[in-house]
């Protein structure tokens, strides 16, 4: 559990855009030392340059599917700042569509990025947090991990596993000074879904959209403790919990949610078209 973030070292994966970038800006504003990880070197350098005047920050190009690169990320954090206090497992991958239409290797890659990497990084980071005297591990999950979503079988499965992992180690570490939590958002207004709207299941858009900044606020709240999960929006979290407990109800509601989502998707598409500069 972290009381404040001034001079605390925070590692964020997937930090060059979307929720990861919002987390980087939020922790920078709170005075944390930042270790930002992402695959895209140029976008990562741009984020480091943006925040350099505000806080101590380094970028470590990292593919979290490569365990050796995960080791190098944590080693660089320790070498640069001496301690590690917060790990934000944000990097994620989602290839959308029916399972039969997705290459088997893409399924394996999603599992590597979405669940194997957070498990590995969390395990490797724990001794460093113990040495620092306190710490926090926050997983960026999804409402799809609370209620399985057709057209996102692997994504739902990995996020459900990540949620279960977070809850289990939170119980293991209770009273240790290391806080563990998972934020489970619905649709987020980032390129992760908005740049590929046509491929996203209509039902995703049936729920209210959160901003990346709102998710970052939830990440920081979980790092402070004592809560272990924030589902957002709250009403969508309750609906997802009920849908999981009563699968027949989920199937009954699905047509109406798909219809609502399709209408909302059309509205988002029209808004985006209006905001784009004319050619």
C-alpha positions in Angstrom: 0.0 0.0 0.0 1.4 3.4 -1.0 0.5 6.5 1.0 2.0 8.9 -1.5 3.9 8.7 -4.8 6.6 11.4 -4.3 10.0 9.8 -5.2 8.4 6.4 -5.5 9.4 4.4 -8.5 6.6 3.3 -10.8 6.9 0.8 -13.7 4.1 1.1 -16.3 3.8 -1.3 -19.2 2.1 -0.3 -22.4 3.0 3.3 -21.4 3.2 5.0 -24.8 -0.5 5.5 -25.5 -4.0 5.2 -24.1 -4.4 4.2 -20.5 -0.7 3.6 -20.1 0.1 7.2 -21.1 -2.7 8.6 -18.9 -1.2 6.6 -16.0 2.3 8.0 -16.8 1.0 11.6 -16.7 -1.0 11.0 -13.5 1.9 9.5 -11.6 4.3 12.2 -12.9 1.9 14.8 -11.6 2.1 13.0 -8.2 5.9 13.2 -8.1 6.8 9.6 -8.9 9.9 8.4 -10.6 8.8 6.7 -13.9 10.0 3.7 -15.8 7.9 3.5 -18.9 7.8 0.4 -21.1 6.3 -0.1 -24.6 7.2 -1.7 -27.8 7.1 1.4 -30.0 10.3 3.2 -29.6 9.3 6.6 -31.1 6.1 6.8 -29.2 7.9 5.8 -26.0 10.6 8.5 -26.5 7.9 11.1 -27.1 6.2 10.3 -23.8 9.6 10.4 -22.0 10.3 13.8 -23.5 6.9 15.1 -22.6 7.3 14.2 -18.9 11.0 14.8 -18.5 10.6 18.4 -17.3 8.1 17.3 -14.7 9.8 14.3 -13.1 12.6 11.7 -13.3 11.6 9.4 -16.1 13.2 6.8 -18.4 11.9 4.7 -21.2 12.7 1.1 -21.7 11.6 -0.4 -25.1 10.0 -3.7 -24.0 8.0 -6.5 -25.6 6.4 -8.0 -22.5 5.9 -11.3 -24.3 9.7 -11.7 -24.1 10.6 -12.7 -20.6 14.2 -11.7 -21.0 13.0 -8.2 -21.8 10.8 -8.2 -18.7 13.9 -9.0 -16.7 15.8 -6.2 -18.3 12.9 -3.8 -17.6 13.0 -4.4 -13.9 16.8 -4.5 -13.8 16.8 -1.0 -15.5 14.3 0.3 -12.9 16.4 -0.9 -10.0 19.7 0.3 -11.6 18.3 3.8 -12.3 16.2 4.5 -9.2 17.4 1.9 -6.7 14.0 0.7 -5.6 10.7 -0.4 -7.1 7.4 0.5 -5.4 4.6 0.3 -8.0 4.0 -2.0 -11.0 1.2 -1.2 -13.4 0.5 -4.2 -15.6 -1.3 -2.3 -18.4 0.1 -3.8 -21.7 -2.6 -5.7 -23.6 -3.4 -7.3 -26.9 -6.7 -8.1 -28.5 -7.3 -9.7 -31.9 -11.0 -9.6 -32.3 -13.4 -12.1 -33.9 -14.7 -15.6 -33.5 -12.1 -18.0 -32.2 -12.2 -20.1 -35.3 -11.1 -17.2 -37.4 -8.1 -16.3 -35.3 -4.7 -18.0 -35.9 -3.7 -20.2 -33.1 -0.4 -18.4 -32.7 -2.3 -15.1 -32.2 -4.2 -16.7 -29.4 -1.0 -17.8 -27.8 0.4 -14.3 -28.2 -2.6 -12.7 -26.6 -2.1 -15.1 -23.6 1.6 -14.2 -23.5 0.9 -10.4 -23.3 -2.3 -10.3 -21.3 -1.7 -12.8 -18.6 1.7 -14.5 -18.7 3.6 -11.2 -18.7 1.7 -9.7 -15.7 2.1 -12.9 -13.8 5.8 -13.0 -14.5 6.5 -9.3 -13.8 4.4 -9.4 -10.6 6.4 -12.4 -9.3 9.7 -10.8 -10.2 8.8 -7.4 -8.8 7.7 -8.7 -5.4 11.2 -9.2 -3.9 12.0 -5.6 -4.9 8.9 -4.2 -3.3 9.6 -6.3 -0.1 13.1 -4.7 -0.1 11.6 -1.2 -0.5 9.3 -1.8 2.5 6.0 -1.3 0.7 4.5 -1.6 -2.8 1.6 -2.0 -5.1 0.7 -4.1 -8.1 -2.2 -2.9 -10.2 -3.6 -4.9 -13.1 -5.5 -3.2 -15.9 -8.3 -5.8 -16.5 -11.7 -5.5 -18.2 -15.4 -6.0 -17.7 -14.8 -8.8 -20.2 -12.9 -10.6 -17.5 -16.0 -10.4 -15.3 -18.5 -11.6 -17.9 -17.3 -13.6 -21.0 -17.8 -11.9 -24.3 -18.5 -13.6 -27.6 -16.1 -12.5 -30.2 -13.5 -12.0 -27.5 -13.0 -15.5 -26.1 -9.3 -15.3 -25.6 -9.4 -11.7 -24.4 -12.2 -12.5 -21.9 -10.3 -15.6 -20.7 -7.0 -13.8 -20.2 -8.7 -10.9 -18.3 -10.7 -13.3 -16.2 -7.4 -15.1 -15.3 -5.7 -11.9 -14.5 -8.5 -10.9 -12.2 -8.4 -14.2 -10.4 -4.6 -13.9 -10.1 -4.9 -10.4 -8.6 -7.4 -11.5 -6.0 -5.4 -14.6 -5.0 -2.1 -12.8 -4.5 -4.0 -9.9 -2.7 -5.1 -12.5 -0.2 -1.6 -14.0 0.0 0.0 -10.6 0.6 -2.6 -9.2 3.0 -0.8 -7.4 5.8 2.6 -7.5 4.0 2.6 -3.8 2.9 2.2 -4.8 -0.7 -1.2 -3.8 -2.2 -2.7 -5.7 -5.1 -5.7 -4.5 -7.2 -7.3 -4.8 -10.6 -9.3 -2.1 -12.4 -12.0 -3.6 -14.6 -13.2 -0.9 -17.1 -15.8 -1.3 -19.8 -15.1 0.5 -23.2 -12.4 3.2 -23.0 -12.2 6.1 -25.4 -8.8 5.2 -26.7 -7.4 3.9 -30.0 -7.5 0.4 -28.5 -11.1 0.2 -29.6 -11.9 3.5 -31.3 -9.3 3.1 -34.1 -10.8 -0.3 -35.0 -14.5 0.3 -34.3 -15.9 -1.9 -37.1 -14.1 -5.0 -35.7 -15.4 -4.4 -32.1 -18.5 -6.3 -31.1 -21.5 -4.0 -31.0 -22.3 -5.1 -27.4 -19.1 -3.4 -26.2 -20.6 0.0 -27.0 -23.8 -0.7 -25.1 -22.0 0.4 -21.9 -21.0 4.0 -21.1 -17.5 5.0 -22.2 -14.8 5.8 -19.7 -11.8 8.1 -20.4 -8.2 6.9 -20.1 -7.8 9.6 -17.4 -10.6 8.0 -15.4 -9.0 4.6 -15.6 -5.6 6.2 -14.5 -7.3 7.7 -11.5 -8.7 4.2 -10.6 -5.2 2.7 -11.0 -3.8 5.3 -8.5 -6.6 4.7 -6.1 -6.0 1.0 -6.1 -2.3 1.5 -5.5 -3.1 3.5 -2.4 -5.5 0.7 -1.2 -7.3 -0.8 0.5 -9.7 -1.8 -2.3 -8.8 -4.7 -4.5 -11.0 -3.9 -7.5 -12.7 -1.0 -9.2 -15.2 -1.9 -11.9 -16.1 1.1 -14.1 -18.6 2.5 -14.7 -20.0 1.1 -11.5 -23.4 0.2 -13.0 -21.7 -1.7 -15.8 -19.7 -3.6 -13.2 -22.8 -4.7 -11.4 -24.4 -5.7 -14.7 -21.4 -7.8 -15.6 -21.4 -9.5 -12.2 -25.0 -10.4 -12.5 -24.5 -11.6 -16.1 -21.7 -13.9 -14.9 -23.7 -15.4 -12.1 -26.8 -15.9 -14.3 -25.6 -17.0 -17.8 -29.2 -17.5 -19.0 -29.9 -13.9 -18.2 -26.9 -12.8 -20.1 -28.1 -14.7 -23.2 -31.6 -13.2 -22.7 -30.3 -9.6 -22.5 -27.7 -10.0 -25.3 -30.0 -9.1 -28.3 -31.1 -5.8 -26.6 -27.5 -4.9 -25.6 -26.3 -5.6 -29.2 -29.0 -3.3 -30.6 -28.2 -0.6 -28.1 -24.5 -1.0 -28.8 -25.0 -0.8 -32.6 -26.8 2.6 -32.2 -24.1 3.9 -29.9 -21.4 2.7 -32.3 -23.1 4.6 -35.2 -23.1 7.7 -33.1 -19.4 7.4 -32.2 -18.6 6.8 -35.9 -20.6 10.0 -36.9 -18.9 12.1 -34.2 -15.5 10.9 -35.3 -16.2 11.7 -38.9 -17.2 15.2 -38.0 -14.1 15.8 -36.0 -11.7 14.6 -38.7 -10.4 17.3 -40.9 -11.9 17.4 -44.4 -9.6 16.1 -47.2 
